[in-house]
Amino acid sequence: MYNIKKKDLGNYDIAVCGGGIAGVCAAVSAAREGAKVILLEKGGSLGGTLTEGYVPQILDGSNKGGLVKELFDFLNAHQMTCSRVGAKADTHGNRIPGSMIDTEGAKYFFDKICAESGVKVLFHSQVMAADVEAKKIREVLVATECCNYVLKADVFIDATGNGIVADFAGCEWECGDPSEGRVSPTSMGICVTGMPADYNGTDTGEEKTAYAQMLLKHGINISTQQATVVKMPSLQSWSMGVNFGYNAMPDDIHSLSEAVIGGRKEAFEIVEKHKKIPGYERLNISFSSSHVGVREGRRIFGEYRISDEDILTGRKFEDGICTVTFGVDVHKLKSDDTLSCQRGYKAIPYHIPYRSLIPKDCDNLMLAGRCISGDFYPHASYRVMGNMAATGEAGGYAAALCVKECILPREFDGKRVSAFMKKRGYEI
């Protein structure tokens, strides 16, 4: 028998599990409505894939308001963004889509707004189990580097990306391509210095192809065959992203660990090979992401599942919380596939409904981020950060009012959430 010592972490109105952009937005949104909120993050900084995963851009952010706009207002005021080639300003004057973000500035901003709104943030903390009774989470077990804690809350929000809390709570889920069960590859972001002064990056498909052909000419075969290289706000560094870890399942620690090792190996080898190309002799890795970028995890079955038909027809809902404009981005599922993206299609702008944030199998749990309820192809469209921030801000607002009004999240009128998001500047 294991001797597990547990301390009481207390009782909260809202417990947000996962401190990526969805979790931060959920926590701050709930706290601004007067809720007592705790935010758990397994890493050492907030922002998730944006910061620790070093994917320094918010895709599908140009029609988003609220906390997305607040982030860009702060970063623009401190010269912490730069436009990618061809990027146009959005309706708020922000240089998005296409803006590259200073990730250190984003980390500070997330800390700042959590502190200002009264959110209790715990780093290096992760939910390890849930005590569920009559379809309600009574408490969760939180593991930290110091000790284990028991945490109680009226409403829990799963913003872990992989639906970890929902899984512990017994919620039904699915993962991967419906025909093969395979998932899009993981990725690793690296920051490099020493790129040629006249290099403009790989913003367009033509530029990516030309870059890949140049590498192949010099014997460099990147796994994606179309790497992404973009200039960072400092103008002295570049962000380089490569895919690897094909079919690294998000619920398999062995394949995820292999993906991390493989990603760093590939990044090192790519940079070393670059040095043999004229103009790239001084290329070096400044740093690599502290965790791999996982595109797909558990998709929890909710009160509404966003379907293929929804994104093909541009379906709108009375409880819509934001409008998704990003296309279907299914990366190649095997390393030997010839295309970098496959079996995708263009999405007509559509809504994410509030109901997709409500799991069917647990009454006091909400979803924010990648684990919301939707099918494989819609997920490949809505999973980018602008939309994930919206799910967090909407979910946090609703959760706080549910506690105030003593009702379950599924009983809350989604039209009220839609009205709130419109007021916050989200295009709906």
PAMARGU-894294 format. One record per residue (C-alpha): x, y, z; residue number from 0. Coordinates in Angstrom, 2 decimals. Layout:
X;Y;Z;num
X;Y;Z;NUM
...
***
This chain:
X;Y;Z;num
0.00;0.00;0.00;0
1.29;3.44;-0.90;1
1.58;6.00;1.87;2
0.27;9.12;0.12;3
0.14;12.15;2.37;4
-2.46;14.71;1.35;5
-3.03;18.28;2.41;6
-6.21;20.29;1.99;7
-5.88;22.91;-0.75;8
-9.21;24.46;0.15;9
-12.57;25.13;-1.46;10
-13.02;27.30;-4.53;11
-15.90;28.41;-6.68;12
-14.00;27.53;-9.85;13
-10.96;25.28;-10.31;14
-9.32;25.64;-13.72;15
-7.01;22.76;-14.59;16
-4.43;23.73;-17.20;17
-2.76;27.11;-17.65;18
-2.59;27.39;-21.43;19
-4.30;30.29;-23.18;20
-7.72;28.66;-22.74;21
-7.15;28.07;-19.03;22
-5.84;31.58;-18.39;23
-8.81;33.10;-20.19;24
-11.23;30.88;-18.26;25
-9.69;31.73;-14.90;26
-9.51;35.48;-15.48;27
-12.99;35.63;-16.98;28
-14.47;33.80;-13.98;29
-12.55;35.89;-11.45;30
-13.70;39.13;-13.06;31
-17.27;37.97;-12.40;32
-16.47;37.73;-8.71;33
-15.69;34.01;-8.43;34
-13.01;32.59;-6.16;35
-10.71;30.91;-8.70;36
-7.65;28.66;-8.59;37
-5.60;27.87;-11.70;38
-3.38;24.77;-11.83;39
-0.51;24.57;-14.32;40
1.88;21.62;-14.65;41
4.72;23.75;-16.05;42
6.53;26.83;-14.84;43
4.75;29.50;-16.88;44
1.30;30.30;-18.19;45
0.44;30.25;-21.88;46
0.82;26.57;-22.73;47
1.57;25.98;-26.39;48
2.06;29.70;-26.99;49
4.86;30.01;-24.44;50
6.18;26.67;-23.20;51
5.43;25.04;-26.54;52
7.01;27.99;-28.37;53
4.35;28.43;-31.03;54
4.60;32.23;-30.86;55
1.52;33.27;-32.81;56
-2.24;33.28;-32.26;57
-3.92;31.88;-35.35;58
-7.53;32.84;-36.06;59
-7.19;35.80;-33.72;60
-8.13;38.68;-36.01;61
-11.87;38.45;-35.28;62
-11.46;37.84;-31.56;63
-11.89;40.48;-28.87;64
-11.79;40.18;-25.10;65
-8.61;38.83;-23.60;66
-7.08;38.19;-27.02;67
-7.33;41.91;-27.75;68
-6.00;42.75;-24.29;69
-2.96;40.55;-24.94;70
-2.21;42.23;-28.25;71
-2.81;45.71;-26.84;72
-0.19;44.99;-24.17;73
2.34;43.41;-26.53;74
1.95;46.08;-29.20;75
2.41;48.81;-26.58;76
5.73;47.22;-25.60;77
6.92;46.50;-29.17;78
6.62;42.77;-28.56;79
5.01;41.75;-31.85;80
6.17;41.88;-35.44;81
4.24;41.35;-38.64;82
4.91;38.40;-40.87;83
5.28;39.11;-44.55;84
1.92;40.07;-46.04;85
0.13;40.32;-42.69;86
-2.65;42.89;-42.46;87
-3.96;44.71;-39.41;88
-7.26;43.49;-38.01;89
-10.25;45.62;-37.05;90
-8.61;46.42;-33.70;91
-5.41;47.66;-35.36;92
-3.43;44.65;-34.18;93
-0.92;43.11;-36.55;94
-2.76;39.82;-36.80;95
-3.20;37.37;-38.38;96
0.44;36.78;-39.02;97
1.89;38.51;-35.94;98
4.76;36.85;-34.15;99
4.68;37.26;-30.38;100
7.46;37.75;-27.85;101
6.74;34.75;-25.63;102
8.43;36.25;-22.57;103
6.12;39.24;-22.84;104
3.14;36.88;-23.08;105
4.24;35.00;-19.95;106
4.43;38.25;-18.00;107
1.07;39.44;-19.31;108
-0.66;36.22;-18.23;109
0.89;36.44;-14.75;110
-0.17;40.08;-14.57;111
-3.84;39.65;-15.47;112
-4.20;36.65;-13.16;113
-2.78;38.64;-10.25;114
-4.91;41.69;-11.04;115
-8.11;39.63;-11.22;116
-7.38;37.70;-8.02;117
-6.73;34.26;-9.53;118
-4.71;31.93;-7.32;119
-2.06;30.35;-9.59;120
-0.21;27.17;-8.67;121
2.65;26.09;-10.93;122
4.11;22.58;-11.14;123
0.70;21.23;-10.17;124
-1.30;18.58;-11.99;125
-4.56;16.74;-11.38;126
-3.87;13.03;-10.85;127
-7.32;11.68;-9.89;128
-10.92;12.72;-9.37;129
-13.44;11.59;-6.77;130
-16.79;11.45;-8.59;131
-20.18;10.79;-7.05;132
-23.54;10.94;-8.86;133
-21.95;12.51;-11.97;134
-20.32;15.28;-9.94;135
-16.67;15.78;-9.08;136
-16.42;16.03;-5.29;137
-12.70;16.73;-5.25;138
-9.52;16.16;-7.24;139
-6.09;14.95;-6.18;140
-3.38;17.44;-7.14;141
0.24;16.31;-7.34;142
3.00;18.87;-6.86;143
6.74;18.75;-6.31;144
6.11;19.55;-2.63;145
3.28;17.23;-1.67;146
-0.16;16.04;-2.73;147
-3.27;18.13;-2.20;148
-7.01;17.61;-2.20;149
-8.93;20.37;-3.98;150
-12.67;21.02;-3.86;151
-14.64;23.34;-6.15;152
-18.21;23.96;-7.21;153
-17.25;23.88;-10.90;154
-14.13;22.42;-12.52;155
-12.91;23.53;-15.93;156
-10.77;21.08;-17.91;157
-8.31;23.18;-19.88;158
-5.58;20.54;-19.94;159
-5.69;20.20;-23.72;160
-5.89;16.44;-23.49;161
-9.09;16.18;-21.46;162
-7.28;14.71;-18.46;163
-9.82;15.78;-15.84;164
-12.75;14.72;-18.02;165
-11.16;11.30;-18.41;166
-10.70;10.96;-14.64;167
-14.35;11.98;-14.24;168
-15.47;9.11;-16.48;169
-16.44;11.15;-19.53;170
-16.63;9.38;-22.88;171
-14.15;10.57;-25.50;172
-12.49;9.75;-28.79;173
-9.16;10.58;-30.37;174
-7.67;10.42;-33.84;175
-8.72;9.96;-37.42;176
-12.04;8.06;-37.56;177
-10.82;5.76;-40.34;178
-7.41;4.83;-38.90;179
-7.31;6.18;-35.36;180
-4.10;8.07;-36.13;181
-3.38;11.58;-34.85;182
-1.66;14.56;-36.43;183
2.06;14.70;-35.61;184
3.55;16.53;-32.67;185
5.86;19.46;-33.29;186
8.77;21.21;-31.64;187
9.42;24.92;-31.80;188
12.99;26.18;-31.71;189
14.40;29.68;-31.64;190
17.43;30.15;-33.87;191
19.88;32.96;-34.50;192
22.24;33.54;-37.40;193
19.80;33.34;-40.33;194
20.90;35.23;-43.47;195
20.10;38.93;-43.19;196
18.14;38.94;-46.45;197
15.96;35.91;-45.62;198
12.23;36.75;-45.41;199
10.83;33.54;-43.94;200
8.29;30.98;-45.13;201
4.94;32.73;-44.89;202
3.50;31.45;-48.16;203
3.19;27.98;-49.61;204
5.56;28.94;-52.40;205
8.17;30.12;-49.91;206
7.83;26.91;-47.89;207
8.27;24.83;-51.03;208
11.29;26.85;-52.16;209
12.84;26.54;-48.71;210
12.26;22.77;-48.63;211
13.74;22.38;-52.11;212
16.79;24.39;-51.08;213
17.28;22.12;-48.08;214
16.84;18.95;-50.14;215
19.39;20.27;-52.62;216
21.90;20.33;-49.78;217
20.90;16.93;-48.40;218
18.58;18.09;-45.62;219
15.32;16.15;-45.45;220
13.06;17.70;-42.80;221
10.30;15.33;-41.75;222
7.53;17.75;-42.74;223
9.27;18.57;-46.03;224
7.85;22.07;-45.51;225
9.36;23.69;-42.42;226
8.01;26.95;-41.04;227
10.58;29.69;-40.42;228
9.45;33.16;-39.34;229
11.16;36.26;-37.93;230
10.60;37.12;-34.27;231
9.93;40.56;-32.74;232
13.56;41.02;-31.68;233
14.47;40.86;-35.40;234
17.62;39.04;-34.33;235
15.99;35.65;-33.87;236
13.79;33.30;-35.87;237
11.17;30.74;-34.95;238
11.55;27.38;-36.68;239
8.92;24.65;-36.36;240
9.20;21.04;-37.50;241
6.81;18.09;-37.25;242
7.83;14.75;-35.81;243
6.45;12.07;-33.50;244
3.97;10.60;-35.96;245
1.07;8.94;-34.15;246
2.41;9.93;-30.73;247
-0.76;9.26;-28.78;248
-1.54;11.93;-26.15;249
-2.51;9.30;-23.57;250
0.70;7.27;-24.03;251
3.65;8.66;-22.06;252
6.05;6.32;-23.87;253
5.28;7.65;-27.35;254
5.22;11.25;-26.08;255
8.64;10.81;-24.47;256
10.01;9.33;-27.69;257
8.56;12.32;-29.54;258
10.40;14.77;-27.27;259
13.72;12.98;-27.76;260
13.15;12.69;-31.50;261
12.20;16.33;-31.81;262
15.33;17.62;-30.14;263
17.48;15.23;-32.18;264
15.93;16.39;-35.43;265
16.21;20.06;-34.48;266
19.91;19.68;-33.66;267
20.64;17.78;-36.86;268
18.73;20.27;-39.02;269
20.67;23.23;-37.65;270
24.01;21.44;-38.00;271
23.26;20.61;-41.63;272
22.23;24.21;-42.31;273
25.74;25.33;-41.40;274
27.04;23.66;-44.56;275
24.88;25.95;-46.73;276
26.44;29.27;-47.78;277
24.94;32.06;-45.69;278
23.83;29.78;-42.84;279
27.23;29.12;-41.28;280
26.39;31.04;-38.09;281
23.01;29.38;-37.47;282
22.55;28.23;-33.87;283
19.75;27.08;-31.58;284
19.01;29.68;-28.93;285
16.45;27.49;-27.15;286
13.83;24.83;-27.83;287
10.29;24.45;-26.50;288
10.01;22.95;-23.04;289
7.24;20.64;-24.18;290
6.14;19.24;-27.51;291
3.24;20.74;-29.40;292
0.37;18.25;-29.39;293
-2.24;18.98;-32.04;294
-4.77;16.43;-30.97;295
-5.85;14.82;-27.72;296
-9.09;13.51;-26.26;297
-12.21;15.05;-27.76;298
-14.82;14.82;-25.03;299
-18.42;13.95;-25.92;300
-20.51;16.99;-25.07;301
-24.05;18.28;-25.19;302
-23.30;19.22;-28.80;303
-20.57;17.83;-31.05;304
-19.33;20.13;-33.81;305
-19.71;18.12;-37.01;306
-18.26;17.99;-40.51;307
-21.55;19.34;-41.81;308
-21.31;22.35;-39.47;309
-18.02;23.51;-40.94;310
-18.99;22.70;-44.54;311
-22.19;24.74;-44.29;312
-20.94;27.49;-41.98;313
-23.52;26.72;-39.32;314
-24.40;29.44;-36.82;315
-25.95;28.87;-33.40;316
-27.95;30.97;-30.95;317
-25.42;30.01;-28.30;318
-22.39;30.65;-30.51;319
-19.41;31.96;-28.54;320
-17.09;32.85;-31.45;321
-16.72;32.52;-35.21;322
-14.06;30.14;-36.52;323
-12.45;31.15;-39.82;324
-9.39;28.87;-39.80;325
-9.34;26.14;-42.44;326
-9.13;22.41;-41.77;327
-5.47;21.73;-41.02;328
-4.94;17.96;-40.95;329
-1.19;17.43;-40.99;330
0.11;14.29;-42.60;331
-0.51;11.32;-40.34;332
2.54;9.30;-41.40;333
6.12;10.43;-41.95;334
6.16;8.99;-45.48;335
3.05;10.86;-46.64;336
3.90;13.11;-49.57;337
1.73;16.04;-48.47;338
2.30;18.25;-45.44;339
-1.47;18.53;-45.00;340
-3.99;16.04;-46.32;341
-7.66;15.15;-46.46;342
-8.61;18.65;-45.39;343
-11.05;21.13;-46.85;344
-11.82;24.79;-46.56;345
-14.21;25.66;-43.77;346
-16.97;28.21;-44.19;347
-16.92;30.49;-41.09;348
-18.94;28.77;-38.38;349
-19.75;29.05;-34.68;350
-18.50;27.14;-31.67;351
-21.67;26.66;-29.58;352
-21.65;26.96;-25.79;353
-23.08;23.43;-25.58;354
-19.83;21.99;-26.94;355
-18.17;23.14;-23.71;356
-20.49;20.97;-21.60;357
-19.57;17.26;-21.24;358
-22.48;14.82;-21.27;359
-21.18;12.64;-18.47;360
-20.30;15.08;-15.67;361
-22.57;17.75;-14.20;362
-20.08;20.19;-12.65;363
-17.34;20.02;-15.27;364
-16.79;22.34;-18.23;365
-14.38;22.12;-21.15;366
-12.06;24.77;-22.56;367
-9.45;24.44;-25.28;368
-8.71;21.48;-27.54;369
-10.79;18.97;-25.58;370
-14.18;20.56;-26.38;371
-16.76;18.40;-28.14;372
-16.27;18.00;-31.87;373
-15.43;15.55;-34.63;374
-11.97;14.96;-36.12;375
-12.09;17.40;-39.04;376
-13.76;20.29;-37.19;377
-11.17;19.85;-34.44;378
-8.44;20.36;-37.04;379
-10.01;23.76;-37.73;380
-11.06;25.17;-34.35;381
-8.06;23.92;-32.31;382
-5.89;27.02;-32.92;383
-5.29;29.56;-30.18;384
-7.67;32.37;-31.09;385
-10.62;29.99;-30.82;386
-9.27;28.23;-27.75;387
-8.98;31.56;-25.94;388
-12.64;32.19;-26.78;389
-13.73;28.86;-25.28;390
-11.90;29.76;-22.09;391
-13.31;33.27;-21.78;392
-16.85;32.04;-22.48;393
-16.55;29.05;-20.17;394
-15.13;31.05;-17.28;395
-17.92;33.62;-17.52;396
-20.62;30.94;-17.58;397
-19.04;28.95;-14.75;398
-18.94;31.98;-12.47;399
-22.60;32.79;-13.08;400
-23.57;29.15;-12.59;401
-22.05;29.29;-9.10;402
-23.79;32.59;-8.35;403
-27.16;31.28;-9.53;404
-26.75;27.76;-8.09;405
-27.39;26.02;-11.41;406
-25.51;23.44;-13.47;407
-23.50;24.54;-16.52;408
-25.89;22.66;-18.84;409
-28.80;24.60;-17.33;410
-27.22;27.96;-18.11;411
-28.73;29.80;-21.09;412
-26.08;29.75;-23.81;413
-27.61;32.83;-25.44;414
-26.40;34.81;-22.43;415
-22.85;33.60;-23.09;416
-23.15;34.58;-26.75;417
-24.33;38.07;-25.77;418
-21.40;38.42;-23.34;419
-18.88;37.42;-26.00;420
-20.34;39.89;-28.50;421
-20.06;42.62;-25.88;422
-16.41;41.63;-25.38;423
-15.73;42.23;-29.06;424
-15.82;38.70;-30.46;425
-17.22;38.37;-33.97;426
-20.32;36.19;-33.79;427
***
